[in-house]
């Protein structure tokens, strides 16, 4: 039995999503794998770490200038080292508690700030860092304490080597994705199964799990432009937005959803997706062969994603509602619309890495074979306390 510890942090949904995708891929790879997932920041009772998951979306959505400044000021190895050193006294007890209660063969981290503290308490256990930022990730991702760093793109791999990691320990395998993202020949039946039109294309608008961004403004603009398409809006946990959209009188057909479990099916059925430049959404859209209209990007880690998508030909940058309509019109109206849309679909397929999760899982298990034995330990009070708040910790 190979024991895998996956560490993540809920600062944005991408780190947990990557952790879940890796866990599922490990379980599909072998029945002789035991996976434990931890969010050390959620386990901590020390400020500011116990507030990070709640503070992150508020800062990113309402004070992007502050996030941009913080990203730029800390995006150096020396600054990152200083901040990690200052943070350690507040995190020491949490990470030592994890070490005393978990005895993994290999560790996987999907968050850039967990590498240093994990290495402090697990000095001899193979540590794999899975980078979840496609292009312009923070320098803290590229930590030389890792035994293996898995980069999602060639640009990220080059950045890691530039930051001092040996080329031999940096592998470009793509971003881990959940099962069901890849478009299949059977997807022609998806629109009917979703209750969408089989005669008109449907444009999908998403704003992450919290339903943030200009979803309402873009949906209204598309509808008022009378484009030859239906609209599907996924509002996530933003029930107030969902209520407003459901109560609105629309010119065309608009499907409104709250939080959904089948977003991958919607992407595979959609003509295009209108969204911000989140790495997970981009990677899933590529796998689903769904062209992108990018409406925004978090300063810093998502800034490079815009050029990454637009240069590939798989999407366009549309930071306001008129540009969203203009971009969609190119793929929906005119004598060249079909040709241009097909070219964007082909570009998305060319960029896709649908088997990344399986390849990462296999590589993690190979890395675990080099583990040095440590005494087996039993679960203690720290993990029991963490379980009590409903977060996944037990082997799955």
C-alpha positions in Angstrom: 0.0 0.0 0.0 1.4 3.4 -1.0 0.4 6.2 1.3 0.0 9.6 -0.4 -0.4 12.9 1.4 -1.9 15.7 -0.7 -1.6 19.2 0.7 -3.7 22.1 -0.7 -5.1 25.4 0.5 -8.5 26.9 -0.3 -7.2 30.2 -1.6 -9.2 30.1 -4.8 -10.8 26.9 -6.0 -8.0 25.7 -8.3 -5.7 24.3 -5.6 -8.4 22.0 -4.2 -9.6 21.1 -7.7 -6.2 20.0 -8.6 -5.8 18.0 -5.4 -9.1 16.3 -6.0 -8.2 15.4 -9.6 -4.9 13.9 -8.5 -6.6 11.9 -5.7 -9.1 10.5 -8.2 -6.4 9.7 -10.7 -4.3 7.9 -8.0 -7.3 5.8 -7.0 -8.0 4.9 -10.6 -4.4 4.0 -11.2 -4.2 1.4 -8.4 -6.3 0.0 -5.6 -3.1 -0.2 -3.5 -3.1 3.5 -2.8 -4.2 5.3 0.3 -4.7 9.1 -0.1 -5.0 11.6 2.7 -5.9 15.3 1.9 -5.1 18.2 4.2 -5.5 21.9 4.2 -2.9 23.1 6.7 -4.1 26.6 6.8 -7.7 25.5 7.6 -6.2 23.4 10.4 -4.4 26.4 11.9 -6.0 28.5 14.5 -3.5 31.3 14.1 -4.2 34.6 12.3 -4.0 35.3 9.3 -3.9 31.6 8.2 -7.3 30.8 9.7 -8.8 33.6 7.6 -7.1 33.0 4.3 -9.9 31.0 2.6 -12.5 33.7 3.3 -10.2 36.7 2.7 -8.8 35.6 -0.7 -12.0 36.0 -2.8 -12.9 39.3 -1.1 -9.5 40.8 -1.9 -9.3 39.5 -5.4 -12.8 40.6 -6.3 -13.0 43.9 -4.5 -9.4 45.1 -4.2 -7.6 43.8 -7.2 -5.1 46.7 -6.9 -4.1 45.4 -3.5 -3.6 41.9 -4.8 -1.6 43.2 -7.8 0.7 45.2 -5.5 1.2 42.3 -3.1 2.0 39.9 -5.9 4.5 42.2 -7.4 6.2 43.1 -4.1 6.6 39.5 -3.0 7.4 37.9 -6.4 11.1 37.3 -5.6 13.0 34.4 -4.0 14.5 36.6 -1.3 11.1 38.1 -0.3 9.4 34.7 -0.4 12.1 33.2 1.9 11.7 36.1 4.4 8.0 35.7 4.5 8.2 31.9 5.0 10.7 32.4 7.8 8.4 35.0 9.5 5.3 32.7 9.1 6.9 29.6 10.5 6.4 30.3 14.2 2.7 30.6 13.6 2.5 27.4 11.5 5.0 25.3 13.4 2.5 23.5 15.6 0.1 22.7 12.7 2.8 21.2 10.5 4.4 19.3 13.3 1.0 17.9 14.2 0.6 16.6 10.6 4.0 15.0 10.7 3.3 13.3 14.0 0.0 11.8 12.8 0.6 11.0 9.1 3.3 8.7 7.7 3.2 9.2 3.9 5.4 7.5 1.3 5.1 10.6 -0.9 3.7 14.1 -0.5 2.0 16.1 -3.2 1.5 19.9 -2.8 -0.8 21.9 -5.0 -0.1 25.3 -3.3 3.1 27.3 -3.7 3.4 28.3 0.0 3.3 24.8 1.4 6.6 23.5 0.0 8.9 25.0 2.6 6.9 24.1 5.8 6.3 20.6 4.4 10.0 20.1 3.8 10.8 21.3 7.3 8.7 18.5 8.9 9.2 15.8 6.3 12.9 16.2 5.4 13.3 12.7 3.9 9.9 12.1 2.2 9.7 12.7 -1.5 7.9 15.9 -2.2 6.1 16.6 -5.5 4.9 20.1 -6.3 2.1 20.3 -8.9 2.0 23.9 -10.3 -1.5 25.1 -11.0 -0.7 28.4 -12.6 -0.2 28.1 -16.4 2.2 30.9 -17.2 2.8 33.8 -14.8 2.8 31.9 -11.5 4.4 33.4 -8.4 8.1 32.6 -7.8 7.2 30.7 -4.6 6.0 27.8 -6.8 9.6 27.2 -8.0 11.1 26.0 -4.7 14.3 24.0 -4.9 13.2 22.0 -1.8 10.9 20.0 -4.1 12.1 16.6 -5.3 9.9 16.9 -8.4 8.1 19.8 -9.9 5.3 19.2 -12.4 4.7 22.2 -14.6 1.5 22.6 -16.6 3.1 24.3 -19.6 6.5 24.7 -21.3 6.5 28.3 -20.2 6.1 27.3 -16.6 8.8 24.7 -16.9 11.2 27.3 -18.3 10.4 29.6 -15.5 11.2 26.9 -12.9 14.6 26.3 -14.5 15.2 30.0 -14.6 14.5 30.1 -10.8 17.2 27.6 -10.2 15.6 24.2 -10.3 17.5 21.4 -12.0 16.0 20.6 -15.4 16.0 16.9 -14.4 13.4 17.5 -11.6 11.0 19.6 -13.7 8.5 17.8 -15.9 5.8 19.3 -18.1 2.8 17.1 -17.8 -0.1 19.6 -17.9 -2.7 20.6 -15.3 -4.6 17.8 -13.5 -8.2 17.7 -14.5 -11.2 15.7 -13.2 -12.6 12.8 -15.2 -15.1 13.6 -17.9 -13.5 16.8 -19.3 -12.5 15.4 -22.7 -14.9 15.8 -25.6 -16.1 12.4 -27.1 -18.0 11.3 -30.2 -21.0 10.8 -28.0 -21.3 14.4 -27.0 -23.7 15.2 -29.8 -26.4 13.9 -27.4 -25.4 16.3 -24.6 -27.5 19.3 -25.6 -30.7 17.3 -25.6 -29.7 15.6 -22.2 -29.1 19.1 -20.7 -32.4 20.4 -22.0 -30.6 22.7 -24.5 -31.6 23.4 -28.0 -30.3 20.9 -30.6 -31.0 23.5 -33.4 -29.2 26.6 -32.0 -25.8 26.8 -30.3 -25.6 27.6 -26.6 -23.1 30.0 -25.1 -22.0 29.1 -21.6 -21.2 31.9 -19.0 -19.5 30.9 -15.8 -18.0 32.8 -12.9 -16.4 30.1 -10.7 -18.0 28.5 -7.7 -18.9 31.9 -6.2 -20.5 33.3 -9.4 -18.4 36.4 -9.5 -17.5 38.7 -12.3 -19.7 40.4 -14.9 -22.0 37.5 -15.5 -25.2 39.5 -15.4 -23.9 42.3 -17.6 -22.5 39.9 -20.2 -25.7 37.8 -20.3 -27.8 40.9 -20.8 -25.5 42.2 -23.6 -25.6 38.9 -25.5 -29.3 38.6 -25.2 -30.0 42.2 -26.3 -27.6 41.8 -29.3 -30.0 39.1 -30.6 -27.2 36.8 -31.4 -28.3 33.5 -33.0 -27.6 31.5 -29.8 -29.1 30.5 -26.5 -27.4 31.3 -23.2 -26.6 29.2 -20.2 -25.4 31.0 -17.0 -23.9 29.2 -14.1 -24.2 31.4 -11.0 -22.5 29.0 -8.6 -23.2 29.9 -5.0 -24.4 33.3 -5.9 -28.1 32.6 -5.3 -29.1 36.3 -5.4 -27.7 36.6 -9.0 -29.5 33.4 -10.0 -32.8 34.7 -8.6 -32.4 38.0 -10.5 -31.6 36.2 -13.8 -34.5 33.8 -13.4 -36.9 36.6 -12.8 -35.8 38.7 -15.8 -37.7 38.9 -19.0 -35.3 37.8 -21.8 -35.6 38.2 -25.5 -34.2 34.8 -26.2 -33.7 31.5 -24.3 -31.6 31.7 -21.2 -30.9 28.8 -18.9 -30.0 29.8 -15.3 -28.2 27.5 -12.9 -26.8 27.8 -9.4 -24.0 25.4 -8.4 -23.7 22.5 -10.7 -21.8 19.2 -10.6 -21.8 18.6 -14.4 -19.9 21.7 -15.7 -17.7 19.5 -17.7 -20.7 18.2 -19.7 -21.9 21.8 -20.2 -18.5 22.8 -21.6 -18.5 19.8 -24.0 -21.9 20.8 -25.2 -21.3 24.5 -25.5 -20.5 26.5 -28.6 -18.2 28.8 -26.5 -17.5 29.7 -22.9 -17.4 33.2 -21.5 -15.3 33.3 -18.4 -12.3 34.8 -16.6 -8.8 33.5 -17.3 -8.7 30.9 -14.5 -6.2 28.1 -15.3 -8.5 25.2 -14.4 -11.3 26.6 -16.6 -9.0 27.2 -19.5 -7.5 23.7 -19.2 -11.0 22.1 -19.0 -12.2 24.2 -21.9 -9.3 23.0 -24.0 -10.1 19.4 -23.2 -13.7 20.0 -24.0 -12.8 21.6 -27.4 -14.7 24.7 -26.3 -13.4 28.1 -27.5 -13.0 30.8 -24.9 -14.1 34.4 -24.5 -11.9 35.7 -21.6 -13.4 38.6 -19.7 -10.9 39.2 -16.9 -7.8 37.9 -15.1 -6.6 38.0 -11.5 -3.5 40.4 -11.6 -0.3 38.4 -11.4 -0.9 34.7 -11.6 -3.6 34.9 -14.3 -2.2 37.8 -16.4 -0.1 35.5 -18.6 -3.1 33.2 -19.2 -4.7 35.8 -21.5 -1.8 35.8 -24.0 -1.5 32.0 -23.6 -5.0 31.5 -24.9 -5.2 34.3 -27.5 -1.9 33.4 -29.1 -3.0 29.8 -29.5 -6.1 30.9 -31.4 -8.4 29.1 -29.0 -9.9 32.3 -27.6 -10.2 36.0 -27.5 -9.8 38.7 -24.9 -13.0 40.7 -24.2 -12.7 42.8 -21.0 -16.1 44.4 -21.5 -19.6 43.4 -22.6 -19.5 45.0 -26.1 -16.2 43.1 -26.8 -17.9 39.9 -25.6 -20.7 40.4 -28.1 -18.2 41.2 -30.8 -16.1 38.1 -30.1 -19.2 35.8 -30.1 -20.5 37.4 -33.3 -17.3 36.3 -35.1 -18.2 32.7 -34.3 -22.0 33.0 -34.8 -22.7 35.3 -37.7 -21.3 35.9 -41.1 -20.1 33.8 -44.0 -16.8 32.9 -42.2 -18.3 32.2 -38.8 -18.3 28.4 -39.2 -14.7 28.4 -40.4 -13.5 30.7 -37.7 -15.2 28.7 -35.0 -13.8 25.5 -36.3 -10.3 26.9 -36.3 -10.8 28.0 -32.6 -12.0 24.5 -31.7 -9.0 22.9 -33.5 -6.7 25.3 -31.6 -8.3 24.3 -28.2 -7.8 20.6 -29.1 -4.2 21.2 -30.0 -3.6 22.8 -26.6 -5.5 20.2 -24.5 -3.8 17.8 -22.1 -6.7 15.6 -21.2 -4.5 12.8 -19.8 -2.5 15.0 -17.4 -4.1 13.6 -14.2 -3.2 10.0 -15.1 0.4 10.9 -16.0 0.8 12.9 -12.8 -0.6 10.1 -10.7 1.8 7.6 -12.3 4.8 10.0 -11.7 3.8 10.6 -8.1 3.8 6.9 -7.4 7.2 6.4 -9.0 8.5 9.2 -6.9 7.1 7.5 -3.8 9.2 4.5 -4.4 12.3 6.4 -3.3 10.9 7.1 0.2 13.1 6.5 3.2 11.3 4.5 5.9 10.0 6.3 9.0 8.2 4.8 12.0 4.5 4.3 11.6 2.4 6.7 13.6 -1.2 6.8 14.5 -3.8 9.6 14.1 -3.8 12.0 17.0 -5.9 14.9 18.3 -5.0 17.4 15.6 -6.5 15.4 12.8 -9.5 14.4 14.9 -10.1 18.1 15.4 -9.8 18.8 11.7 -12.2 16.0 10.8 -14.7 17.5 13.2 -15.2 20.5 10.9 -16.1 18.3 8.0 -13.0 18.5 5.9 -11.6 15.4 4.1 -8.7 13.9 6.0 -9.4 10.2 6.3 -7.9 7.8 3.7 -10.1 7.6 0.6 
